[in-house]
C-alpha cells in the first residue's frame, strides 16, 4: 500500500484487520465500484474493530470513504496502539508505560543512553543501537561507535533492524535527528517493532532457559539421589559390619563359680593364685571401654549421618513435588523404612551387648569373691583349730614338745595359704570389689590372726623347752627356777629365747650379781661356744654354777646390806650408787615389795624404799 487513500474502498482495511486480528472477516466486495459497496466494506471493518474492544470516536464509514485523512490517521494510530502497543507488558505496566520501562531496563547497562520518553531520548540513535546490541551483540559493535555521530548511528540502527531483524524503516533519519522534538507516536510505533521482534527472541531464550533450568533441576535431583543412595548404602554397610562383629564376640566363656580343682587352704602344698578371672575382668573392662568410646565417636557420627540422610531425602521429595515431578522411590534396601529397621536392630544389639558385658563383669566379680572367701574361711578355721590345739596341750612335757613341733610344721603351708589369700585380695581390689557377703574375714584380720598363732606356737615351744630344762635342774629350788625363768623372759626383749651380752649383764645385775666388763665378755663367749647361743638352758646352768658358789641366801643378804649401808631396805638411790644397770634397777623395783620410810628423802621427807629382806625370804627356802 502506497497511500492511505487506498483504504477508502474498505478492501485494504478489511485485509489489514484480517492480518492484525489473525481471522477471516468473511465475504466482502473485492472490487467495489459504487459508494454503497465501499461503505459496506468499511462498515464491515469498523464492526470488527468495535468487536475487539477498540472504541473509535467521531469517525464513520462515510469519513473513510470520502478520504478524511485526519480521521483516517487517528484511526490508524488507534489501531496501532491497540494491536501493536497495547499488548506490551513489563512488570505490571502496559502499553506506553510498559514499553518505556522495557526500553529503560534493556538500555540500563549503557552509560551514554538515558531513555526517559519517546521523543528526545532517541535523537542520537544510541538508544536504538543499544537495544540491538543488547539482544544481538553480533550485529552492532556498540563500544566502537562514534557517540557524537547522531545521523550515522541512527541510520546504522535503521539498516541493521531492516536487514537482519525484519523491522521496516517506518521513519527517516531526519524524523529523529533533524527535528526539535520527534513525533512521540511515530517513535512509539517504531520502537514497538523492536519490542515485538526481540520479544520473540526472548521467548525463544525463555524456552531455552526453561529447558536448561529443567535439565539443571533433573541433574540436581539425580546428583542428590546418587548422593543419598551412596551415603545410605555406606551407612547401612557400616552398621551391618558392626553388628556382625558384635555377633562374633562371646562373653559367656568365664566360669561363674570357683574352680573346684583349686587347692584349699588346708592343703599341705599351696599353689599360686589363678589369674584367669582377673585377666578376663581386664578384657571385659576393655570391651566396656571400647563400647563407651564407640557410643561417643562412631555412633554419634552415625546419628548425624542418619539425620542428614533424612533431611536429604525430604529435600529431594520436596523439590520433586514443587515441580510436579514423580515421587522418588529409593532402591530396595535403601529406603527410610530400611534405615529405621536397621537402626532398631542396632539399638537392640547395643542393649544386648551392654547387658552381656556387665553381666559377665558381675559373674567374674562373683568368682573372685567366692575364691577369696573360700581361702579366707578355710584359713581362719585352720588358725582357730591350731589355737584350740595349743590351749588343749597337756601331759608329759616331752609329749607336748612333740605336739607343738608338729603344729609348728603346719605354719609353713599356712604361710603360703596366707600369700594366696593376699593375691586373691589384690585381685578383688583390682576388680573394684569392695564387699564380700561370703566371708567376714578381711586380709588384715587374717594377717593379724596368723601372726598371733605363729607367736603363740613359738612362745609355747620355748616355754616347754625351758620347762624341760628347769625340771632337770634338781639342785635349784622351785622358787629359784621361777625367779631365774622370769628374769630370763624379762630380759629376752626380742623373744628369741636367747640373751645378748648386754641382756645377760642386766639380768645378772638384777639378781645382785655384778662382774667386770671383761669377765662378762669371757662368760658370754664361753656360753655361746658351749651351747651355740646364750639359751635358757645356758642361762640356767650359769645360774646353777653361780648360786652354788655365791648365791646363798646369806650371801645375797650381805650383798644387799652392803648396798643399803646395813639398812633393812634399799632405795633407788642406793641401787644407782652401786652402779647397777638401769634395766636391773627397773627389774628389782618391779619385783621387791615397796615400803615407805620417813627421813630418807632429799630434804628429810618420807621416801619410797624396797624391802629386800622380805623378797629374799620369799625367794630362798
C-alpha positions in Angstrom: 0.0 0.0 0.0 1.4 3.3 -1.1 -1.2 5.8 0.1 -3.8 5.9 2.9 -6.4 6.7 0.1 -6.3 3.0 -0.7 -8.2 2.4 2.5 -11.2 4.4 1.2 -12.9 1.4 -0.6 -12.6 -0.8 2.5 -10.8 -3.6 0.8 -7.3 -2.8 2.2 -8.8 -2.0 5.5 -10.5 -5.4 5.7 -7.3 -7.2 4.7 -5.4 -5.1 7.4 -7.9 -6.2 10.0 -7.6 -9.9 9.0 -3.8 -9.7 9.3 -3.9 -7.9 12.6 -6.7 -10.0 14.1 -5.5 -13.2 12.5 -9.0 -14.0 11.5 -11.2 -14.0 8.4 -13.9 -11.4 8.1 -15.9 -13.5 5.6 -17.2 -12.3 2.2 -16.9 -8.7 1.1 -16.8 -6.7 -2.1 -13.3 -7.2 -3.5 -13.9 -4.8 -6.5 -16.4 -2.2 -5.2 -17.4 0.3 -7.8 -20.3 2.1 -6.1 -20.0 4.2 -3.0 -22.5 1.9 -1.2 -20.3 -1.1 -1.8 -17.3 0.8 -0.5 -19.3 1.8 2.6 -20.3 -1.8 3.2 -16.7 -2.9 3.2 -15.6 -0.1 5.5 -18.5 -0.8 7.8 -17.6 -4.5 8.0 -14.0 -3.5 9.0 -15.3 -1.0 11.7 -17.6 -3.6 13.1 -14.6 -5.9 13.6 -12.7 -3.1 15.2 -15.5 -2.5 17.6 -15.8 -6.2 18.4 -12.2 -6.2 19.6 -13.0 -3.5 22.1 -11.5 -0.7 20.2 -13.7 2.4 20.6 -13.5 4.8 17.6 -15.0 8.2 18.2 -16.1 10.9 15.7 -15.4 8.6 12.7 -17.9 6.7 10.5 -17.8 4.8 7.2 -18.5 7.9 5.2 -15.5 9.7 6.6 -13.2 6.9 5.4 -15.0 6.5 2.0 -14.7 10.3 1.4 -11.0 10.2 2.3 -10.9 12.3 5.5 -7.1 11.9 6.2 -7.1 13.4 9.7 -9.8 11.0 10.9 -8.1 8.1 9.0 -4.7 8.9 10.6 -6.4 8.9 14.0 -8.0 5.6 13.3 -4.6 4.2 12.2 -2.9 5.3 15.4 -5.7 3.8 17.5 -5.3 0.5 15.7 -1.5 0.6 16.1 -2.0 1.4 19.8 -4.5 -1.4 20.2 -2.9 -4.2 18.2 0.8 -3.3 18.4 1.4 -1.4 21.7 -1.5 -2.3 24.0 -0.4 -5.8 24.4 3.1 -4.8 25.6 3.5 -5.6 29.3 6.5 -5.2 31.6 6.4 -5.7 35.4 2.7 -4.9 35.6 2.8 -1.9 33.3 1.2 -2.0 29.9 1.1 0.0 26.6 3.2 3.2 26.7 4.4 2.8 30.3 5.3 -0.8 29.8 7.2 -0.1 26.5 9.1 2.7 28.2 10.0 0.5 31.1 11.2 -2.2 28.8 13.4 0.2 26.9 14.9 1.5 30.2 15.7 -1.9 31.5 17.3 -3.1 28.3 19.5 0.1 27.9 20.4 0.4 31.6 23.9 -1.0 31.2 24.8 1.6 28.6 26.2 4.8 30.2 25.5 7.1 27.2 21.8 6.1 27.0 19.1 7.5 29.2 15.6 6.7 28.0 13.1 8.9 29.7 10.5 9.4 26.9 9.7 8.6 23.2 10.9 11.9 21.9 14.2 13.5 22.9 15.8 10.3 24.2 16.0 8.9 20.6 17.6 11.8 18.8 21.2 10.5 18.7 20.4 6.9 17.6 22.3 5.4 20.5 19.2 4.1 22.2 18.3 2.1 19.0 21.8 0.8 18.7 21.8 -0.2 22.4 18.6 -2.2 22.0 20.0 -4.1 19.0 23.4 -4.7 20.8 21.7 -5.9 24.0 19.8 -8.6 22.1 22.2 -9.2 19.1 25.7 -8.1 20.0 26.9 -9.8 16.8 25.1 -7.2 14.7 26.5 -4.0 16.2 29.8 -3.3 17.9 28.3 -0.7 20.3 31.6 0.2 22.0 33.3 1.1 18.7 30.5 3.6 17.7 31.2 7.3 17.4 28.9 8.5 20.1 28.7 12.0 18.5 27.6 10.8 15.1 23.9 11.1 15.6 22.9 10.6 11.9 25.3 7.7 11.3 24.2 5.9 14.5 20.5 6.3 13.6 21.0 5.2 10.0 23.0 2.2 11.2 20.2 1.2 13.5 17.6 1.5 10.8 19.7 -0.5 8.3 20.5 -3.3 10.7 17.0 -3.6 12.0 15.5 -3.8 8.5 18.2 -6.2 7.1 18.7 -8.6 10.0 15.6 -8.2 12.2 12.9 -7.7 9.6 11.8 -4.4 11.1 10.7 -2.0 8.3 12.1 1.5 8.4 9.0 3.5 9.3 11.0 6.6 10.0 13.6 8.7 8.3 16.8 9.7 9.9 15.6 13.3 9.7 12.5 12.4 11.7 14.7 11.8 14.7 17.8 13.8 14.2 16.7 17.0 12.4 13.6 17.9 14.3 13.3 19.8 17.6 11.1 17.1 19.1 10.5 13.7 17.3 6.9 12.6 17.0 6.1 10.6 20.0 3.5 8.3 18.3 5.8 7.6 15.4 8.7 6.7 17.7 6.5 4.5 19.9 5.2 2.7 16.8 8.8 2.1 15.5 10.2 1.1 18.9 7.2 -1.2 19.4 8.5 -3.1 16.4 11.8 -3.7 18.3 9.9 -4.9 21.3 7.9 -7.5 19.2 11.0 -8.6 17.3 13.1 -9.1 20.4 10.2 -10.5 22.5 10.1 -13.4 20.1 13.8 -13.8 20.7 13.2 -13.5 24.4 10.5 -16.2 24.2 13.0 -18.5 22.4 15.5 -17.7 25.1 12.9 -18.3 27.7 12.1 -21.7 26.2 15.8 -22.5 26.2 16.2 -21.3 29.7 13.2 -23.3 30.7 14.7 -26.4 29.2 18.1 -25.6 30.7 16.5 -25.0 34.1 14.6 -28.2 33.9 17.8 -30.1 32.9 19.6 -28.4 35.8 16.8 -29.4 38.1 16.8 -33.0 36.9 20.6 -33.2 37.2 20.4 -31.7 40.7 17.8 -34.3 41.6 19.9 -37.0 40.0 23.0 -35.9 41.9 21.0 -35.8 45.2 19.6 -39.2 44.6 23.1 -40.6 43.9 24.4 -38.9 47.0 21.6 -40.3 49.1 21.9 -43.8 47.8 25.7 -43.8 48.1 25.7 -42.4 51.7 22.8 -44.6 52.7 24.5 -47.7 51.3 27.7 -46.8 53.2 26.0 -46.1 56.5 24.0 -49.3 56.3 27.1 -51.3 55.4 29.0 -49.9 58.4 26.1 -50.7 60.8 25.8 -54.2 59.3 29.5 -54.8 59.7 29.5 -53.6 63.3 26.5 -55.9 64.1 28.4 -58.8 62.5 31.5 -58.1 64.5 29.5 -58.0 67.7 27.7 -61.2 66.9 31.1 -63.0 66.8 32.0 -61.8 70.3 31.2 -64.3 73.1 31.2 -63.0 76.6 29.9 -66.3 78.1 33.2 -68.2 78.4 34.0 -67.2 82.1 33.2 -69.7 84.9 30.6 -68.4 87.3 31.9 -70.4 90.3 35.4 -71.1 91.8 37.5 -73.8 90.2 36.7 -77.0 92.3 40.2 -78.3 91.4 42.0 -75.3 93.0 43.9 -76.3 96.2 42.2 -75.5 99.5 43.9 -73.6 102.3 44.3 -76.8 104.3 46.4 -78.4 101.6 50.0 -79.1 102.6 51.4 -77.7 99.3 50.0 -74.3 98.2 49.9 -73.2 94.5 50.0 -69.7 93.1 46.6 -68.0 92.7 44.9 -68.4 89.4 44.9 -65.2 87.4 42.3 -66.2 84.7 39.3 -64.4 86.2 41.2 -61.2 86.7 42.6 -61.3 83.2 39.0 -61.9 81.9 37.9 -58.9 84.0 40.5 -56.7 82.4 39.4 -58.0 79.0 35.8 -57.3 79.8 36.6 -53.8 81.1 38.5 -53.2 77.8 35.4 -54.2 75.9 33.3 -51.9 78.1 35.7 -49.0 77.4 35.6 -49.8 73.6 31.8 -49.8 73.7 31.8 -46.4 75.6 34.2 -45.0 73.0 32.0 -46.3 70.2 29.0 -44.6 71.7 30.9 -41.3 71.9 32.6 -41.3 68.5 31.3 -43.7 65.7 27.7 -43.9 67.0 27.4 -40.1 67.2 28.7 -39.8 63.6 26.1 -42.3 62.5 23.4 -40.4 64.3 24.4 -37.2 62.5 24.6 -39.0 59.1 21.2 -40.6 59.7 19.7 -37.2 60.4 21.5 -35.7 57.3 20.2 -38.5 55.1 16.6 -38.0 56.3 16.9 -34.3 55.5 18.4 -35.0 52.1 15.6 -37.5 51.3 13.0 -34.9 52.4 14.6 -32.2 50.3 14.6 -34.5 47.2 10.9 -35.2 47.7 10.1 -31.5 48.3 11.9 -30.4 45.2 10.1 -33.1 43.1 6.7 -32.1 44.5 7.4 -28.4 43.9 7.9 -29.0 40.2 5.1 -31.6 39.9 7.5 -34.5 39.3 7.1 -38.1 40.3 8.0 -39.1 43.8 11.5 -40.6 44.3 11.4 -44.2 45.4 14.9 -45.4 46.5 16.1 -48.9 45.5 15.2 -51.8 47.8 17.2 -51.8 50.9 17.9 -48.1 50.8 14.6 -46.6 51.8 14.0 -44.7 55.1 12.0 -47.7 56.3 15.0 -49.9 55.7 17.1 -47.5 57.7 14.6 -47.4 60.5 14.6 -51.3 60.7 18.4 -51.5 60.7 18.6 -48.7 63.3 16.2 -50.7 65.5 18.4 -53.7 65.1 21.4 -51.6 66.1 19.8 -50.2 69.3 18.7 -53.8 70.3 22.2 -55.1 69.7 23.7 -52.2 71.7 21.4 -53.0 74.6 22.2 -56.7 74.4 26.0 -56.0 74.3 25.9 -53.6 77.2 23.9 -56.1 79.3 26.2 -59.0 78.3 29.4 -57.2 79.2 28.0 -56.0 82.6 26.6 -59.5 83.3 30.0 -61.1 82.7 31.7 -58.5 84.8 29.3 -59.3 87.6 30.0 -63.0 87.2 33.8 -62.5 87.2 33.5 -60.5 90.4 31.4 -63.2 91.9 34.1 -65.8 91.0 36.7 -63.6 92.7 34.5 -63.1 95.8 34.0 -66.9 96.1 37.7 -67.5 95.5 38.8 -65.1 98.3 36.0 -66.2 100.7 36.9 -69.9 100.3 40.6 -69.3 101.1 39.8 -66.9 103.9 37.2 -69.1 105.6 39.5 -72.2 105.4 42.5 -70.2 106.7 40.5 -68.8 109.6 39.3 -72.3 110.5 42.8 -73.7 110.5 44.1 -70.9 112.6 41.3 -71.4 115.1 42.0 -75.1 115.2 45.7 -74.5 115.9 44.8 -72.1 118.7 42.5 -74.7 120.2 45.1 -77.4 120.0 47.7 -75.2 121.7 45.2 -74.4 124.5 44.5 -78.1 124.9 48.1 -79.3 125.2 48.6 -81.4 128.3 50.5 -84.4 129.6 54.3 -85.0 129.9 56.5 -82.2 128.6 58.1 -84.4 126.0 54.7 -85.3 124.5 53.8 -81.6 124.5 57.1 -80.8 122.8 56.4 -83.3 120.0 52.8 -82.0 119.6 53.9 -78.3 119.4 56.6 -79.1 116.9 54.0 -80.8 114.7 51.8 -77.8 115.0 54.8 -75.6 114.1 55.4 -77.7 110.9 51.9 -76.6 109.7 52.7 -72.9 109.9 54.8 -73.0 106.7 52.0 -74.2 104.4 49.6 -71.8 106.1 52.0 -69.0 105.3 51.7 -70.0 101.7 47.9 -70.0 102.0 48.1 -66.5 103.5 50.1 -65.5 100.5 47.4 -66.9 98.2 44.8 -65.0 100.2 46.8 -61.8 99.8 46.9 -62.4 96.0 43.2 -63.1 95.9 42.5 -59.9 97.8 44.7 -58.0 95.3 42.6 -59.4 92.5 39.4 -58.3 94.3 40.8 -54.8 94.8 41.9 -54.7 91.1 38.3 -55.6 90.1 36.9 -52.8 92.4 35.2 -55.3 94.7 34.5 -53.5 98.0 32.2 -56.0 99.7 32.1 -59.8 100.1 29.0 -61.4 101.5 30.6 -64.8 101.6 33.1 -64.0 104.4 33.6 -61.6 107.3 37.3 -62.1 107.4 39.4 -59.4 105.9 43.0 -59.7 104.7 44.2 -57.6 107.7 42.2 -59.7 110.1 43.8 -63.0 109.0 47.3 -61.5 108.8 46.9 -60.4 112.4 45.5 -63.8 113.5 48.2 -65.7 111.7 50.8 -63.5 113.5 49.2 -64.3 116.8 49.1 -68.0 116.2 52.7 -68.0 114.9 53.8 -66.1 118.0 51.8 -68.4 120.3 53.4 -71.5 118.8 56.9 -70.1 119.2 56.3 -69.0 122.8 54.7 -72.3 123.7 57.6 -74.2 122.2 60.1 -72.0 124.1 58.1 -72.4 127.3 58.1 -76.2 127.0 61.8 -76.3 126.3 62.5 -74.1 129.2 60.3 -76.2 131.5 62.2 -79.3 130.5 65.5 -77.5 131.3 64.2 -76.2 134.5 62.8 -79.7 135.5 66.3 -81.2 135.0 67.9 -78.7 137.4 67.5 -80.6 140.6 70.0 -78.5 142.5 67.7 -75.4 142.3 64.7 -74.8 144.4 61.3 -74.2 142.6 61.4 -70.6 143.8 64.8 -70.1 142.3 63.8 -71.7 139.0 60.7 -69.4 138.8 62.9 -66.3 139.6 65.5 -67.2 137.1 62.9 -68.0 134.4 61.0 -64.8 134.9 64.3 -62.9 134.8 65.3 -64.6 131.6 61.9 -63.9 129.9 62.0 -60.3 131.1 65.4 -59.5 129.5 64.8 -61.6 126.4 63.4 -58.5 124.6 63.4 -59.9 121.1 61.7 -63.2 122.3 64.3 -65.4 120.6 64.8 -67.5 123.8 68.4 -66.2 123.8 70.2 -63.3 125.5 72.8 -60.9 124.2 75.8 -59.8 126.2 74.1 -56.6 127.3 70.9 -58.6 128.2 72.9 -61.1 130.2 74.8 -58.3 132.1 71.5 -56.7 133.0 69.8 -60.0 134.1 72.7 -60.9 136.4 72.8 -57.4 137.9 69.1 -57.6 138.6 69.9 -60.7 140.7 72.6 -58.8 142.5 75.5 -60.4 140.5 77.9 -57.9 139.1 81.1 -58.7 137.1 83.5 -56.5 135.3 83.0 -55.9 131.6 86.0 -58.2 130.8 84.7 -61.0 133.0 81.2 -60.7 131.4 82.6 -60.9 127.9 84.5 -64.0 128.9 81.4 -65.7 130.4 79.3 -64.8 127.4 81.8 -66.2 124.9 82.2 -69.4 126.8 78.5 -70.0 127.0 78.0 -69.3 123.3 80.8 -71.6 122.4 79.3 -74.4 124.6 75.6 -74.0 123.7 75.8 -72.3 120.3 73.9 -69.3 121.8 73.1 -68.0 125.2 69.9 -70.0 125.5 67.7 -70.5 128.6 69.5 -73.8 129.3 72.8 -72.0 129.2 71.5 -69.3 131.5 70.1 -71.8 134.0 73.4 -73.7 134.1 75.2 -70.5 134.6 72.9 -69.6 137.5 73.5 -73.1 139.0 77.2 -72.5 138.9 76.9 -69.1 140.4 74.4 -70.0 143.1 76.4 -72.9 144.2 79.3 -70.6 144.7 77.9 -67.2 145.8 74.1 -67.1 145.7 73.2 -68.5 149.1 70.6 -66.6 151.0 73.2 -65.2 153.4 75.5 -64.1 150.7 72.7 -62.1 148.9 71.6 -60.6 152.2 75.1 -59.5 152.9 75.3 -58.0 149.3 72.1 -56.0 149.7 73.1 -54.8 153.2 76.4 -53.6 151.8 74.5 -51.6 149.1 72.0 -50.2 151.7 74.6 -49.5 154.3 73.2 -52.0 156.8 69.6 -50.8 156.4 66.8 -53.4 156.2 65.7 -51.8 153.0 67.2 -50.3 149.9 66.3 -47.2 147.9 66.6 -46.4 144.2 69.5 -44.1 145.0 71.3 -46.9 146.8 70.9 -49.1 143.7 72.2 -46.3 141.4 75.2 -45.6 143.7 76.0 -49.3 143.5 76.2 -48.8 139.7 73.6 -51.4 138.8 72.5 -51.2 135.2 69.2 -49.3 134.7 67.4 -52.4 133.4 68.4 -54.3 136.6 67.2 -51.4 138.8 63.9 -51.4 136.9 63.5 -55.1 137.4 64.3 -55.0 141.2 61.9 -52.1 141.7 59.1 -54.0 140.0 59.9 -57.2 142.0 60.7 -56.2 145.6 58.0 -55.2 148.0 57.6 -51.4 148.3 57.8 -49.6 151.7 57.6 -46.0 152.8 60.5 -44.8 155.1 60.5 -41.4 156.9 63.5 -39.1 156.7 65.2 -40.7 153.7 64.1 -38.1 151.1 66.4 -35.4 149.8 65.0 -32.9 152.4 64.3 -35.3 155.2 60.8 -36.1 154.0 59.3 -39.6 153.6 60.5 -41.6 150.5 59.8 -44.9 148.9 62.2 -47.8 149.5 62.3 -51.6 148.8 62.2 -54.4 151.3 65.0 -56.8 150.1 64.8 -58.9 153.3 61.1 -59.9 152.7 61.9 -60.5 149.0 64.8 -62.8 149.7 62.8 -64.7 152.3 60.3 -65.4 149.5 62.9 -66.5 147.0 65.0 -68.8 149.2 63.8 -71.7 151.3 
